Amino acid sequence: MKQILTKTALAILAASVPFAASAQDIQGRWINPKGNVIVRVGPCGDAFCGTVIKASPHAQESARAGGTPHLIGTQILSDLRPSGDGTFKGQVFDPKRNIRAPATIRIESDNAITVKGCAIAGMLLCKEQRWTRVG
């Protein structure tokens, strides 16, 4: 009986390791390529989300012009779930255009992720950015 419990515990642990490793890689503070927005990614219910924690005056003005009155505090990544091979699928919000779209986040390294969102049936009007980790 003890051997069965040990094997079961090891199987559960082995199954949870990839998620834990992926979750650690995506969590943190990330800066966009222009260096004008910082997003904190962390647990959000049973998924992950990303919220703007810092934005330049220009980025805030662009968001206001697009219909997002307060960029700081806006959740721009939501419902991110691991989909294998270092990728996460979820939703992205573009405050400059006031558009929500399917998103794919790919972990490139410990310090870089690629964020891709495609509006219109998840295939057209795609935008991709490489974000870097902020210490």
TORKOL-4160 file (C-alpha; in steps of 0.2 Angstrom, whole numbers, padded with zeros to 4 digits, m for minus):
135
<pt num="1" X="0000" Y="0000" Z="0000"/>
<pt num="2" X="0014" Y="0012" Z="0004"/>
<pt num="3" X="0022" Y="0009" Z="m0012"/>
<pt num="4" X="0006" Y="0013" Z="m0022"/>
<pt num="5" X="0004" Y="0029" Z="m0012"/>
<pt num="6" X="0022" Y="0034" Z="m0016"/>
<pt num="7" X="0020" Y="0030" Z="m0034"/>
<pt num="8" X="0004" Y="0040" Z="m0035"/>
<pt num="9" X="0012" Y="0055" Z="m0026"/>
<pt num="10" X="0027" Y="0055" Z="m0038"/>
<pt num="11" X="0015" Y="0054" Z="m0053"/>
<pt num="12" X="0006" Y="0069" Z="m0046"/>
<pt num="13" X="0022" Y="0079" Z="m0043"/>
<pt num="14" X="0029" Y="0075" Z="m0060"/>
<pt num="15" X="0013" Y="0081" Z="m0068"/>
<pt num="16" X="0013" Y="0097" Z="m0059"/>
<pt num="17" X="0031" Y="0101" Z="m0063"/>
<pt num="18" X="0029" Y="0108" Z="m0081"/>
<pt num="19" X="0015" Y="0120" Z="m0075"/>
<pt num="20" X="0025" Y="0126" Z="m0060"/>
<pt num="21" X="0040" Y="0129" Z="m0071"/>
<pt num="22" X="0030" Y="0138" Z="m0085"/>
<pt num="23" X="0021" Y="0148" Z="m0071"/>
<pt num="24" X="0037" Y="0154" Z="m0064"/>
<pt num="25" X="0044" Y="0160" Z="m0081"/>
<pt num="26" X="0029" Y="0170" Z="m0085"/>
<pt num="27" X="0026" Y="0178" Z="m0069"/>
<pt num="28" X="0035" Y="0195" Z="m0065"/>
<pt num="29" X="0036" Y="0212" Z="m0072"/>
<pt num="30" X="0038" Y="0215" Z="m0091"/>
<pt num="31" X="0042" Y="0230" Z="m0101"/>
<pt num="32" X="0036" Y="0233" Z="m0119"/>
<pt num="33" X="0049" Y="0236" Z="m0133"/>
<pt num="34" X="0047" Y="0255" Z="m0133"/>
<pt num="35" X="0050" Y="0255" Z="m0114"/>
<pt num="36" X="0035" Y="0265" Z="m0110"/>
<pt num="37" X="0023" Y="0252" Z="m0102"/>
<pt num="38" X="0027" Y="0240" Z="m0088"/>
<pt num="39" X="0015" Y="0225" Z="m0085"/>
<pt num="40" X="0015" Y="0214" Z="m0070"/>
<pt num="41" X="0010" Y="0196" Z="m0074"/>
<pt num="42" X="0004" Y="0185" Z="m0060"/>
<pt num="43" X="m0010" Y="0173" Z="m0054"/>
<pt num="44" X="m0027" Y="0178" Z="m0058"/>
<pt num="45" X="m0040" Y="0165" Z="m0051"/>
<pt num="46" X="m0035" Y="0148" Z="m0060"/>
<pt num="47" X="m0026" Y="0157" Z="m0074"/>
<pt num="48" X="m0013" Y="0172" Z="m0076"/>
<pt num="49" X="m0016" Y="0190" Z="m0080"/>
<pt num="50" X="m0006" Y="0205" Z="m0084"/>
<pt num="51" X="m0010" Y="0223" Z="m0077"/>
<pt num="52" X="m0001" Y="0239" Z="m0082"/>
<pt num="53" X="0008" Y="0246" Z="m0066"/>
<pt num="54" X="0018" Y="0260" Z="m0075"/>
<pt num="55" X="0016" Y="0270" Z="m0091"/>
<pt num="56" X="0024" Y="0285" Z="m0098"/>
<pt num="57" X="0013" Y="0301" Z="m0101"/>
<pt num="58" X="0013" Y="0298" Z="m0120"/>
<pt num="59" X="0007" Y="0280" Z="m0117"/>
<pt num="60" X="m0007" Y="0286" Z="m0105"/>
<pt num="61" X="m0012" Y="0299" Z="m0118"/>
<pt num="62" X="m0013" Y="0286" Z="m0132"/>
<pt num="63" X="m0024" Y="0275" Z="m0121"/>
<pt num="64" X="m0035" Y="0290" Z="m0117"/>
<pt num="65" X="m0037" Y="0294" Z="m0135"/>
<pt num="66" X="m0042" Y="0276" Z="m0139"/>
<pt num="67" X="m0055" Y="0276" Z="m0125"/>
<pt num="68" X="m0046" Y="0269" Z="m0110"/>
<pt num="69" X="m0046" Y="0283" Z="m0097"/>
<pt num="70" X="m0034" Y="0276" Z="m0085"/>
<pt num="71" X="m0020" Y="0265" Z="m0092"/>
<pt num="72" X="m0012" Y="0261" Z="m0075"/>
<pt num="73" X="m0022" Y="0248" Z="m0067"/>
<pt num="74" X="m0029" Y="0241" Z="m0084"/>
<pt num="75" X="m0028" Y="0222" Z="m0086"/>
<pt num="76" X="m0021" Y="0220" Z="m0104"/>
<pt num="77" X="m0018" Y="0201" Z="m0102"/>
<pt num="78" X="m0031" Y="0190" Z="m0096"/>
<pt num="79" X="m0036" Y="0171" Z="m0094"/>
<pt num="80" X="m0018" Y="0166" Z="m0099"/>
<pt num="81" X="m0017" Y="0147" Z="m0098"/>
<pt num="82" X="m0002" Y="0136" Z="m0102"/>
<pt num="83" X="m0004" Y="0127" Z="m0119"/>
<pt num="84" X="0013" Y="0118" Z="m0120"/>
<pt num="85" X="0030" Y="0121" Z="m0126"/>
<pt num="86" X="0032" Y="0137" Z="m0116"/>
<pt num="87" X="0017" Y="0145" Z="m0123"/>
<pt num="88" X="0001" Y="0153" Z="m0115"/>
<pt num="89" X="m0015" Y="0156" Z="m0123"/>
<pt num="90" X="m0028" Y="0169" Z="m0117"/>
<pt num="91" X="m0034" Y="0187" Z="m0121"/>
<pt num="92" X="m0025" Y="0203" Z="m0124"/>
<pt num="93" X="m0032" Y="0221" Z="m0123"/>
<pt num="94" X="m0025" Y="0235" Z="m0134"/>
<pt num="95" X="m0030" Y="0251" Z="m0125"/>
<pt num="96" X="m0024" Y="0262" Z="m0139"/>
<pt num="97" X="m0037" Y="0254" Z="m0151"/>
<pt num="98" X="m0049" Y="0248" Z="m0138"/>
<pt num="99" X="m0048" Y="0230" Z="m0145"/>
<pt num="100" X="m0049" Y="0214" Z="m0136"/>
<pt num="101" X="m0041" Y="0199" Z="m0145"/>
<pt num="102" X="m0035" Y="0181" Z="m0143"/>
<pt num="103" X="m0017" Y="0181" Z="m0138"/>
<pt num="104" X="m0002" Y="0169" Z="m0138"/>
<pt num="105" X="0012" Y="0172" Z="m0126"/>
<pt num="106" X="0028" Y="0163" Z="m0129"/>
<pt num="107" X="0042" Y="0162" Z="m0117"/>
<pt num="108" X="0058" Y="0165" Z="m0126"/>
<pt num="109" X="0070" Y="0165" Z="m0112"/>
<pt num="110" X="0071" Y="0169" Z="m0093"/>
<pt num="111" X="0071" Y="0187" Z="m0098"/>
<pt num="112" X="0060" Y="0188" Z="m0114"/>
<pt num="113" X="0043" Y="0184" Z="m0119"/>
<pt num="114" X="0034" Y="0187" Z="m0136"/>
<pt num="115" X="0016" Y="0193" Z="m0135"/>
<pt num="116" X="0005" Y="0191" Z="m0150"/>
<pt num="117" X="m0013" Y="0196" Z="m0152"/>
<pt num="118" X="m0024" Y="0194" Z="m0168"/>
<pt num="119" X="m0040" Y="0203" Z="m0170"/>
<pt num="120" X="m0054" Y="0198" Z="m0182"/>
<pt num="121" X="m0057" Y="0179" Z="m0180"/>
<pt num="122" X="m0040" Y="0177" Z="m0172"/>
<pt num="123" X="m0031" Y="0177" Z="m0188"/>
<pt num="124" X="m0031" Y="0195" Z="m0196"/>
<pt num="125" X="m0023" Y="0211" Z="m0190"/>
<pt num="126" X="m0010" Y="0203" Z="m0179"/>
<pt num="127" X="0003" Y="0212" Z="m0169"/>
<pt num="128" X="0018" Y="0205" Z="m0160"/>
<pt num="129" X="0030" Y="0212" Z="m0147"/>
<pt num="130" X="0045" Y="0205" Z="m0138"/>
<pt num="131" X="0044" Y="0211" Z="m0120"/>
<pt num="132" X="0059" Y="0210" Z="m0108"/>
<pt num="133" X="0059" Y="0206" Z="m0089"/>
<pt num="134" X="0061" Y="0221" Z="m0077"/>
<pt num="135" X="0072" Y="0217" Z="m0062"/>
